[in-house]
Amino acid sequence: MAATPRADHVGSLLRSAQLLRAREQHAAGQLDDEALRVEEDVAILEALRRQRDVGLEVFTDGEFRRGSWVTDMAEAVEGFVPQSRTVEWMGPGGGPEPSTSQVVGARLRRRRRLTEHESAFLLAHTPGRAKVTLPAPSNFYVVGWKEGVTDRAYADRSEMLADVVAILRQEVEALISEGVTYIQLDAPYYTSFIDARERQRLQSAGVDLERGLAEVVAADDACLAGLGGPNLTLALHICRGNSRSRWLGEGAYDPIAERLLGMKSVDAFLLEYDAPRAGGFEPLRFLAPGKTAVLGLVTTKEPRLESRDQLARRIEEASRYVPPERLALSPQCGFASVAAGNLLSEDDQWRKLELVVETARWIWGS
């Protein structure tokens, strides 16, 4: 395992107005693929420069080539259909709307690599370690299954999940062979095993919660099992949903912590902790030996800037359960899990990332 950086970030960054316009023009047929690619390249180079300038050591492309954090999967894999379950967002402008993820309607077969069109450019231009994010298999167990659609292709969620694991593991292996040294699985739908409303929804769909939790943890673990190495960080990011500063679920990690934080193949867990809806730090006592908890204490959902002293106090509180040398700091989620982005400015974003770096240096040293 490569050392997990003390100052980390989840991955997605706010798109510039110019890049958002270019994507709109491309969707309307007014801009061809190559012209959009040029706009993306320019935006990514600027994002890499800004990440370097604020002092980050791990660099992403901001997910600028994606419509949302999860869209690479349906674009690269045959078998998804443009139907989705409705999700109930909380927060500013909350309410029901379709998820950006698609459901499985046929046997899943990889058409192409998910991220090769992203990773090659990132590796060629990053000024430090490159991080690439992927959707975790666990997401599809929850939102990829739709009665009357998916069950025409798969006998049950377990059979479907096995194909998802195989496809995503191939992608992880390919990224490692390319030289990517930080790979992160994003897993917001563990919320479904935490939030009371979501737990009830799963139970109503016939899911045994304990068995289902064990199955999705095993799937995420299997995606990474045996792939670790001395210069590689394999991470799992857990949040409660993130779209236009809204969230999907609430509740502490207690119902999932013992099973989840004991996962063997993950080096670092990036954990949402920016608001009371995430609960306290007590579940960190289940963190397996040798693993790092990256505390998502800086919110990406609003422009308010946290204070360094406040962050230090919270890290000190967390150190009651995990030694400081196994802790790190980050925002709780990305700044733009969907292309439209959260309700703050690019200047707000860079101030927050600079605060993460400054606080990490203050607490742990350079």
Secondary structure, DSSP 8 states (H G I E B T S, - for coil): -----SB---S-----HHHHHHHHHHHTTSS-HHHHHHHHHHHHHHHHHHHHHHT-SEE--TTTT-SBTTHHHHHHEEEEES---EEEEBSTT-EEEE-SS-EEEEEEEE-S-SSHHHHHHHHHH-SSEEEEEEE-HHHHHHHS--TTTGGGT-SSHHHHHHHHHHHHHHHHHHHHHHT--EEEEE-GGGGGGTSHHHHHHHHHTT--HHHHHHHHHHHHHHHHTT---TT-EEEEEE-S--BTTBBS----SHHHHHHHTT-SS-SEEEEE-SSGGG--SGGGGG--TT-EEEEEEE-SSSS----HHHHHHHHHHHTTTS-GGGEEEEESS-S-SBTT--SS-HHHHHHHHHHHHHHHHHHH--
